[in-house]
Amino acid sequence: MNKEIYDDFSRDYDRFVNWPARLAVEMPFIEKQFRLAEEQLQRKPKVLDTACGSGMHAIALAGLGAIACGSDISLKMVEIARENAHSAKVRAKFLVSAFGNLARDFQAEPEFPFDLILCLGNSLPHALSEQALREALQDFADCLQPGGRIIIQNRNFDAVIENRNRWMEPQNHIEGTQEWVFLRFYDFDSDSLITFNILRLQRSGTEAWQQRISSTRLFPLKQALMADLLRENGFSDICFFGALSDEPFNAAVSGNLVITARKR
């Protein structure tokens, strides 16, 4: 993962995401998995939100009583997550850590091992090869208690690749006279990876737009590969959804590939 672009993007991340709207849509599904774990354990689950960005999912779960942690490769994102937790008046721990290093970096923490892991927001495709993906999934398994659960949310790359779906929906944000527009698009590279681009436009009032573009590469993870590698790395009860809801996954049309699974 290219941590430099997320360090740079951190200042605008909570402008890019409409958190009240996003959490209203996503949290019922996440809370359902949280409650399943809580019922099984007969206590509040310990949760790790990997690639957590500004920490909002971990913070929302902490508000439900979870013992919440988060990790991100970007120190600046982690700093913002800590500030957001403080502002929300909840207790959540955030550490700098990357896929493949999570068990090593959290094993000395009292929350380790975890009962529920989140990997949301199309983060896992930053593992840029099948081997890197295998190592990341093994790392997730190493961080979980036996019977622990995982929720993964990626773009539906089966459809993205098949249809060459290059552009995603624009996002905008206004603060007083300041305005931001965020445009996201893919380049389909010759080595079967994808370059993910974020174009940020910003202006004050009627001034000229200021432009800034950030790019990073992604490994387009398809359903069949994810199913195989999850089983290989000790997961069972693997279920696929088309969004963070009970919507069934349709490889041809779903916007997302959401996976729930349980460590054997």
BALOBA-1460 file (C-alpha; in Angstrom, 3 decimals):
// residues 264
<rec num="1" residu="m" x="0.000" y="0.000" z="0.000"/>
<rec num="2" residu="n" x="1.242" y="3.478" z="-0.895"/>
<rec num="3" residu="k" x="1.073" y="5.108" z="2.537"/>
<rec num="4" residu="e" x="2.274" y="8.469" z="1.219"/>
<rec num="5" residu="i" x="-0.925" y="9.134" z="-0.720"/>
<rec num="6" residu="y" x="-3.027" y="8.343" z="2.356"/>
<rec num="7" residu="d" x="-0.860" y="10.580" z="4.524"/>
<rec num="8" residu="d" x="-1.532" y="13.303" z="1.952"/>
<rec num="9" residu="f" x="-5.243" y="12.460" z="1.600"/>
<rec num="10" residu="s" x="-5.786" y="12.310" z="5.375"/>
<rec num="11" residu="r" x="-6.507" y="16.035" z="5.636"/>
<rec num="12" residu="d" x="-9.488" y="15.647" z="3.263"/>
<rec num="13" residu="y" x="-10.659" y="12.136" z="4.110"/>
<rec num="14" residu="d" x="-13.510" y="13.155" z="6.410"/>
<rec num="15" residu="r" x="-14.602" y="15.685" z="3.801"/>
<rec num="16" residu="f" x="-14.599" y="12.990" z="1.114"/>
<rec num="17" residu="v" x="-16.771" y="10.582" z="3.146"/>
<rec num="18" residu="n" x="-20.282" y="11.582" z="4.240"/>
<rec num="19" residu="w" x="-20.002" y="9.656" z="7.494"/>
<rec num="20" residu="p" x="-23.538" y="10.117" z="8.852"/>
<rec num="21" residu="a" x="-25.020" y="8.785" z="5.599"/>
<rec num="22" residu="r" x="-22.454" y="6.002" z="5.203"/>
<rec num="23" residu="l" x="-22.732" y="4.722" z="8.769"/>
<rec num="24" residu="a" x="-26.529" y="4.813" z="8.602"/>
<rec num="25" residu="v" x="-26.360" y="2.420" z="5.646"/>
<rec num="26" residu="e" x="-23.484" y="0.177" z="6.787"/>
<rec num="27" residu="m" x="-23.718" y="-0.112" z="10.548"/>
<rec num="28" residu="p" x="-26.900" y="-2.246" z="10.740"/>
<rec num="29" residu="f" x="-25.116" y="-5.027" z="8.831"/>
<rec num="30" residu="i" x="-21.903" y="-4.637" z="10.853"/>
<rec num="31" residu="e" x="-23.841" y="-4.487" z="14.116"/>
<rec num="32" residu="k" x="-25.613" y="-7.728" z="13.181"/>
<rec num="33" residu="q" x="-22.236" y="-9.509" z="12.958"/>
<rec num="34" residu="f" x="-21.155" y="-7.809" z="16.179"/>
<rec num="35" residu="r" x="-24.272" y="-9.026" z="17.988"/>
<rec num="36" residu="l" x="-23.766" y="-12.576" z="16.688"/>
<rec num="37" residu="a" x="-20.276" y="-12.550" z="18.177"/>
<rec num="38" residu="e" x="-21.581" y="-11.024" z="21.406"/>
<rec num="39" residu="e" x="-24.265" y="-13.703" z="21.732"/>
<rec num="40" residu="q" x="-21.715" y="-16.446" z="21.106"/>
<rec num="41" residu="l" x="-19.169" y="-15.047" z="23.570"/>
<rec num="42" residu="q" x="-21.573" y="-13.774" z="26.244"/>
<rec num="43" residu="r" x="-19.451" y="-10.613" z="26.519"/>
<rec num="44" residu="k" x="-18.628" y="-7.525" z="24.478"/>
<rec num="45" residu="p" x="-16.478" y="-8.554" z="21.485"/>
<rec num="46" residu="k" x="-12.969" y="-7.292" z="20.849"/>
<rec num="47" residu="v" x="-12.892" y="-5.684" z="17.392"/>
<rec num="48" residu="l" x="-10.035" y="-4.721" z="15.056"/>
<rec num="49" residu="d" x="-10.845" y="-2.339" z="12.201"/>
<rec num="50" residu="t" x="-7.967" y="-2.803" z="9.740"/>
<rec num="51" residu="a" x="-7.049" y="-0.068" z="7.236"/>
<rec num="52" residu="c" x="-9.337" y="2.031" z="9.416"/>
<rec num="53" residu="g" x="-8.696" y="5.434" z="7.863"/>
<rec num="54" residu="s" x="-10.119" y="8.044" z="10.210"/>
<rec num="55" residu="g" x="-11.491" y="5.343" z="12.505"/>
<rec num="56" residu="m" x="-15.214" y="5.913" z="12.181"/>
<rec num="57" residu="h" x="-16.335" y="2.271" z="12.082"/>
<rec num="58" residu="a" x="-14.241" y="1.391" z="15.134"/>
<rec num="59" residu="i" x="-15.591" y="4.469" z="16.911"/>
<rec num="60" residu="a" x="-19.189" y="3.500" z="16.060"/>
<rec num="61" residu="l" x="-18.597" y="-0.006" z="17.433"/>
<rec num="62" residu="a" x="-16.975" y="1.421" z="20.560"/>
<rec num="63" residu="g" x="-20.193" y="3.363" z="21.012"/>
<rec num="64" residu="l" x="-22.018" y="0.009" z="21.076"/>
<rec num="65" residu="g" x="-19.715" y="-1.208" z="23.816"/>
<rec num="66" residu="a" x="-17.097" y="-2.998" z="21.721"/>
<rec num="67" residu="i" x="-13.508" y="-3.221" z="22.894"/>
<rec num="68" residu="a" x="-12.357" y="-1.418" z="19.773"/>
<rec num="69" residu="c" x="-9.003" y="-1.114" z="18.034"/>
<rec num="70" residu="g" x="-8.004" y="0.162" z="14.617"/>
<rec num="71" residu="s" x="-4.959" y="-0.009" z="12.401"/>
<rec num="72" residu="d" x="-3.793" y="1.899" z="9.360"/>
<rec num="73" residu="i" x="-0.549" y="2.102" z="7.417"/>
<rec num="74" residu="s" x="-0.774" y="5.922" z="7.476"/>
<rec num="75" residu="l" x="0.410" y="7.613" z="10.667"/>
<rec num="76" residu="k" x="-1.552" y="10.732" z="9.777"/>
<rec num="77" residu="m" x="-4.758" y="8.712" z="9.387"/>
<rec num="78" residu="v" x="-4.114" y="7.089" z="12.770"/>
<rec num="79" residu="e" x="-3.614" y="10.504" z="14.357"/>
<rec num="80" residu="i" x="-6.944" y="11.678" z="12.922"/>
<rec num="81" residu="a" x="-8.651" y="8.486" z="14.141"/>
<rec num="82" residu="r" x="-7.378" y="9.172" z="17.662"/>
<rec num="83" residu="e" x="-8.686" y="12.749" z="17.462"/>
<rec num="84" residu="n" x="-12.069" y="11.499" z="16.213"/>
<rec num="85" residu="a" x="-12.334" y="8.999" z="19.068"/>
<rec num="86" residu="h" x="-11.519" y="11.746" z="21.557"/>
<rec num="87" residu="s" x="-14.170" y="14.015" z="20.017"/>
<rec num="88" residu="a" x="-16.726" y="11.187" z="20.136"/>
<rec num="89" residu="k" x="-15.842" y="10.540" z="23.795"/>
<rec num="90" residu="v" x="-15.292" y="6.827" z="23.243"/>
<rec num="91" residu="r" x="-12.356" y="4.595" z="24.063"/>
<rec num="92" residu="a" x="-10.651" y="3.095" z="21.021"/>
<rec num="93" residu="k" x="-7.006" y="2.239" z="20.417"/>
<rec num="94" residu="f" x="-5.335" y="2.979" z="17.074"/>
<rec num="95" residu="l" x="-1.911" y="1.751" z="15.940"/>
<rec num="96" residu="v" x="0.118" y="2.115" z="12.760"/>
<rec num="97" residu="s" x="0.246" y="-1.317" z="11.147"/>
<rec num="98" residu="a" x="0.054" y="-2.859" z="7.681"/>
<rec num="99" residu="f" x="-1.464" y="-6.057" z="6.296"/>
<rec num="100" residu="g" x="0.866" y="-8.917" z="7.148"/>
<rec num="101" residu="n" x="2.156" y="-7.229" z="10.317"/>
<rec num="102" residu="l" x="-1.050" y="-6.970" z="12.353"/>
<rec num="103" residu="a" x="-0.497" y="-9.983" z="14.614"/>
<rec num="104" residu="r" x="3.080" y="-8.904" z="15.275"/>
<rec num="105" residu="d" x="2.109" y="-5.319" z="16.073"/>
<rec num="106" residu="f" x="-0.938" y="-6.120" z="18.253"/>
<rec num="107" residu="q" x="0.146" y="-9.297" z="20.031"/>
<rec num="108" residu="a" x="1.430" y="-7.396" z="23.071"/>
<rec num="109" residu="e" x="-1.850" y="-5.460" z="23.405"/>
<rec num="110" residu="p" x="-4.387" y="-6.669" z="26.012"/>
<rec num="111" residu="e" x="-7.149" y="-6.738" z="23.358"/>
<rec num="112" residu="f" x="-5.308" y="-9.393" z="21.307"/>
<rec num="113" residu="p" x="-6.554" y="-11.783" z="19.908"/>
<rec num="114" residu="f" x="-9.768" y="-10.341" z="18.471"/>
<rec num="115" residu="d" x="-13.300" y="-11.654" z="18.038"/>
<rec num="116" residu="l" x="-14.215" y="-9.595" z="14.960"/>
<rec num="117" residu="i" x="-12.056" y="-8.062" z="12.221"/>
<rec num="118" residu="l" x="-13.235" y="-5.463" z="9.717"/>
<rec num="119" residu="c" x="-11.472" y="-4.756" z="6.420"/>
<rec num="120" residu="l" x="-13.692" y="-2.230" z="4.664"/>
<rec num="121" residu="g" x="-13.570" y="0.486" z="2.026"/>
<rec num="122" residu="n" x="-11.802" y="-1.483" z="-0.736"/>
<rec num="123" residu="s" x="-8.656" y="-1.723" z="1.368"/>
<rec num="124" residu="l" x="-7.607" y="-5.338" z="0.838"/>
<rec num="125" residu="p" x="-6.863" y="-4.844" z="-2.914"/>
<rec num="126" residu="h" x="-3.798" y="-2.862" z="-1.785"/>
<rec num="127" residu="a" x="-2.221" y="-6.312" z="-1.304"/>
<rec num="128" residu="l" x="-0.728" y="-6.341" z="-4.784"/>
<rec num="129" residu="s" x="-0.284" y="-10.037" z="-5.530"/>
<rec num="130" residu="e" x="-1.879" y="-13.362" z="-4.761"/>
<rec num="131" residu="q" x="0.967" y="-14.102" z="-2.349"/>
<rec num="132" residu="a" x="0.529" y="-10.740" z="-0.569"/>
<rec num="133" residu="l" x="-3.205" y="-11.417" z="-0.328"/>
<rec num="134" residu="r" x="-2.555" y="-14.888" z="1.080"/>
<rec num="135" residu="e" x="-0.234" y="-13.385" z="3.710"/>
<rec num="136" residu="a" x="-2.808" y="-10.732" z="4.631"/>
<rec num="137" residu="l" x="-5.556" y="-13.315" z="5.116"/>
<rec num="138" residu="q" x="-3.244" y="-15.499" z="7.188"/>
<rec num="139" residu="d" x="-2.447" y="-12.422" z="9.275"/>
<rec num="140" residu="f" x="-6.174" y="-11.841" z="9.820"/>
<rec num="141" residu="a" x="-6.553" y="-15.459" z="10.934"/>
<rec num="142" residu="d" x="-3.594" y="-15.095" z="13.299"/>
<rec num="143" residu="c" x="-5.324" y="-12.069" z="14.894"/>
<rec num="144" residu="l" x="-8.614" y="-13.884" z="15.527"/>
<rec num="145" residu="q" x="-9.797" y="-16.151" z="18.302"/>
<rec num="146" residu="p" x="-11.021" y="-19.573" z="17.112"/>
<rec num="147" residu="g" x="-14.567" y="-18.963" z="15.929"/>
<rec num="148" residu="g" x="-13.791" y="-15.273" z="15.328"/>
<rec num="149" residu="r" x="-15.525" y="-13.483" z="12.480"/>
<rec num="150" residu="i" x="-14.360" y="-11.275" z="9.628"/>
<rec num="151" residu="i" x="-16.127" y="-8.756" z="7.374"/>
<rec num="152" residu="i" x="-14.408" y="-7.740" z="4.118"/>
<rec num="153" residu="q" x="-15.771" y="-5.084" z="1.755"/>
<rec num="154" residu="n" x="-14.232" y="-4.627" z="-1.702"/>
<rec num="155" residu="r" x="-15.430" y="-3.257" z="-5.004"/>
<rec num="156" residu="n" x="-16.995" y="-5.918" z="-7.205"/>
<rec num="157" residu="f" x="-13.970" y="-6.400" z="-9.414"/>
<rec num="158" residu="d" x="-15.658" y="-9.210" z="-11.331"/>
<rec num="159" residu="a" x="-17.890" y="-6.515" z="-12.867"/>
<rec num="160" residu="v" x="-15.249" y="-3.762" z="-12.926"/>
<rec num="161" residu="i" x="-12.880" y="-5.895" z="-15.010"/>
<rec num="162" residu="e" x="-15.546" y="-7.410" z="-17.232"/>
<rec num="163" residu="n" x="-17.194" y="-4.090" z="-18.084"/>
<rec num="164" residu="r" x="-14.142" y="-1.809" z="-17.785"/>
<rec num="165" residu="n" x="-16.047" y="0.311" z="-15.268"/>
<rec num="166" residu="r" x="-13.548" y="3.132" z="-14.972"/>
<rec num="167" residu="w" x="-15.370" y="5.923" z="-13.120"/>
<rec num="168" residu="m" x="-16.979" y="6.009" z="-9.685"/>
<rec num="169" residu="e" x="-19.606" y="8.416" z="-8.421"/>
<rec num="170" residu="p" x="-18.233" y="11.910" z="-7.654"/>
<rec num="171" residu="q" x="-18.291" y="13.183" z="-4.081"/>
<rec num="172" residu="n" x="-18.498" y="16.817" z="-2.975"/>
<rec num="173" residu="h" x="-18.231" y="18.738" z="0.279"/>
<rec num="174" residu="i" x="-18.893" y="22.368" z="1.273"/>
<rec num="175" residu="e" x="-17.667" y="24.237" z="4.364"/>
<rec num="176" residu="g" x="-18.724" y="27.885" z="4.315"/>
<rec num="177" residu="t" x="-17.183" y="29.348" z="1.156"/>
<rec num="178" residu="q" x="-14.855" y="26.359" z="0.683"/>
<rec num="179" residu="e" x="-15.847" y="23.632" z="-1.774"/>
<rec num="180" residu="w" x="-14.280" y="20.263" z="-2.604"/>
<rec num="181" residu="v" x="-15.043" y="17.812" z="-5.424"/>
<rec num="182" residu="f" x="-13.538" y="14.306" z="-5.416"/>
<rec num="183" residu="l" x="-13.326" y="12.274" z="-8.627"/>
<rec num="184" residu="r" x="-12.177" y="8.641" z="-8.575"/>
<rec num="185" residu="f" x="-11.244" y="6.545" z="-11.602"/>
<rec num="186" residu="y" x="-9.256" y="3.478" z="-12.601"/>
<rec num="187" residu="d" x="-6.562" y="2.872" z="-15.181"/>
<rec num="188" residu="f" x="-6.443" y="-0.747" z="-16.363"/>
<rec num="189" residu="d" x="-2.759" y="-1.651" z="-16.484"/>
<rec num="190" residu="s" x="-1.059" y="-4.159" z="-18.774"/>
<rec num="191" residu="d" x="0.141" y="-6.331" z="-15.855"/>
<rec num="192" residu="s" x="-3.472" y="-7.068" z="-14.758"/>
<rec num="193" residu="l" x="-3.294" y="-4.622" z="-11.854"/>
<rec num="194" residu="i" x="-5.307" y="-1.412" z="-11.645"/>
<rec num="195" residu="t" x="-4.171" y="2.129" z="-10.918"/>
<rec num="196" residu="f" x="-6.635" y="3.895" z="-8.638"/>
<rec num="197" residu="n" x="-6.680" y="7.683" z="-9.012"/>
<rec num="198" residu="i" x="-8.251" y="10.344" z="-6.787"/>
<rec num="199" residu="l" x="-8.556" y="13.815" z="-8.303"/>
<rec num="200" residu="r" x="-9.284" y="16.510" z="-5.717"/>
<rec num="201" residu="l" x="-10.649" y="19.875" z="-6.823"/>
<rec num="202" residu="q" x="-10.848" y="22.688" z="-4.264"/>
<rec num="203" residu="r" x="-11.837" y="26.334" z="-4.445"/>
<rec num="204" residu="s" x="-12.878" y="29.213" z="-2.218"/>
<rec num="205" residu="g" x="-15.907" y="31.152" z="-3.394"/>
<rec num="206" residu="t" x="-15.570" y="31.887" z="-7.099"/>
<rec num="207" residu="e" x="-11.800" y="31.505" z="-7.217"/>
<rec num="208" residu="a" x="-10.199" y="29.122" z="-9.712"/>
<rec num="209" residu="w" x="-10.220" y="25.443" z="-8.858"/>
<rec num="210" residu="q" x="-7.021" y="24.029" z="-7.370"/>
<rec num="211" residu="q" x="-6.259" y="20.508" z="-8.568"/>
<rec num="212" residu="r" x="-4.408" y="17.633" z="-6.917"/>
<rec num="213" residu="i" x="-4.227" y="14.002" z="-8.022"/>
<rec num="214" residu="s" x="-3.069" y="10.960" z="-6.043"/>
<rec num="215" residu="s" x="-2.617" y="7.450" z="-7.425"/>
<rec num="216" residu="t" x="-1.975" y="3.978" z="-6.051"/>
<rec num="217" residu="r" x="-2.115" y="0.480" z="-7.492"/>
<rec num="218" residu="l" x="-4.655" y="-2.226" z="-6.673"/>
<rec num="219" residu="f" x="-4.954" y="-5.978" z="-7.183"/>
<rec num="220" residu="p" x="-8.527" y="-6.545" z="-8.471"/>
<rec num="221" residu="l" x="-9.775" y="-9.289" z="-6.149"/>
<rec num="222" residu="k" x="-12.473" y="-11.501" z="-7.619"/>
<rec num="223" residu="q" x="-15.001" y="-13.634" z="-5.767"/>
<rec num="224" residu="a" x="-13.574" y="-17.032" z="-6.739"/>
<rec num="225" residu="l" x="-10.048" y="-16.171" z="-5.645"/>
<rec num="226" residu="m" x="-11.259" y="-14.711" z="-2.348"/>
<rec num="227" residu="a" x="-13.286" y="-17.858" z="-1.621"/>
<rec num="228" residu="d" x="-10.329" y="-20.140" z="-2.351"/>
<rec num="229" residu="l" x="-7.829" y="-18.172" z="-0.264"/>
<rec num="230" residu="l" x="-10.172" y="-17.722" z="2.682"/>
<rec num="231" residu="r" x="-10.701" y="-21.488" z="2.839"/>
<rec num="232" residu="e" x="-6.957" y="-22.062" z="2.426"/>
<rec num="233" residu="n" x="-6.275" y="-19.763" z="5.387"/>
<rec num="234" residu="g" x="-8.617" y="-21.456" z="7.811"/>
<rec num="235" residu="f" x="-11.982" y="-19.711" z="7.267"/>
<rec num="236" residu="s" x="-15.377" y="-21.363" z="6.883"/>
<rec num="237" residu="d" x="-19.058" y="-20.299" z="6.749"/>
<rec num="238" residu="i" x="-18.083" y="-17.958" z="3.890"/>
<rec num="239" residu="c" x="-20.981" y="-15.786" z="2.677"/>
<rec num="240" residu="f" x="-21.074" y="-13.215" z="-0.130"/>
<rec num="241" residu="f" x="-23.197" y="-10.059" z="-0.362"/>
<rec num="242" residu="g" x="-23.509" y="-7.244" z="-2.885"/>
<rec num="243" residu="a" x="-23.314" y="-4.493" z="-0.257"/>
<rec num="244" residu="l" x="-23.033" y="-4.055" z="3.497"/>
<rec num="245" residu="s" x="-26.584" y="-5.354" z="3.743"/>
<rec num="246" residu="d" x="-28.306" y="-8.676" z="3.155"/>
<rec num="247" residu="e" x="-28.374" y="-7.975" z="-0.607"/>
<rec num="248" residu="p" x="-27.209" y="-11.124" z="-2.474"/>
<rec num="249" residu="f" x="-23.983" y="-10.862" z="-4.460"/>
<rec num="250" residu="n" x="-24.401" y="-10.758" z="-8.236"/>
<rec num="251" residu="a" x="-21.050" y="-10.810" z="-10.041"/>
<rec num="252" residu="a" x="-22.521" y="-9.027" z="-13.051"/>
<rec num="253" residu="v" x="-24.132" y="-6.039" z="-11.360"/>
<rec num="254" residu="s" x="-23.333" y="-5.704" z="-7.643"/>
<rec num="255" residu="g" x="-21.416" y="-2.599" z="-6.678"/>
<rec num="256" residu="n" x="-19.471" y="-4.355" z="-3.946"/>
<rec num="257" residu="l" x="-18.221" y="-7.765" z="-2.910"/>
<rec num="258" residu="v" x="-18.850" y="-8.107" z="0.821"/>
<rec num="259" residu="i" x="-17.670" y="-11.273" z="2.548"/>
<rec num="260" residu="t" x="-18.360" y="-12.639" z="5.999"/>
<rec num="261" residu="a" x="-16.478" y="-15.675" z="7.276"/>
<rec num="262" residu="r" x="-15.575" y="-17.445" z="10.486"/>
<rec num="263" residu="k" x="-12.188" y="-18.749" z="11.597"/>
<rec num="264" residu="r" x="-12.288" y="-22.501" z="12.085"/>
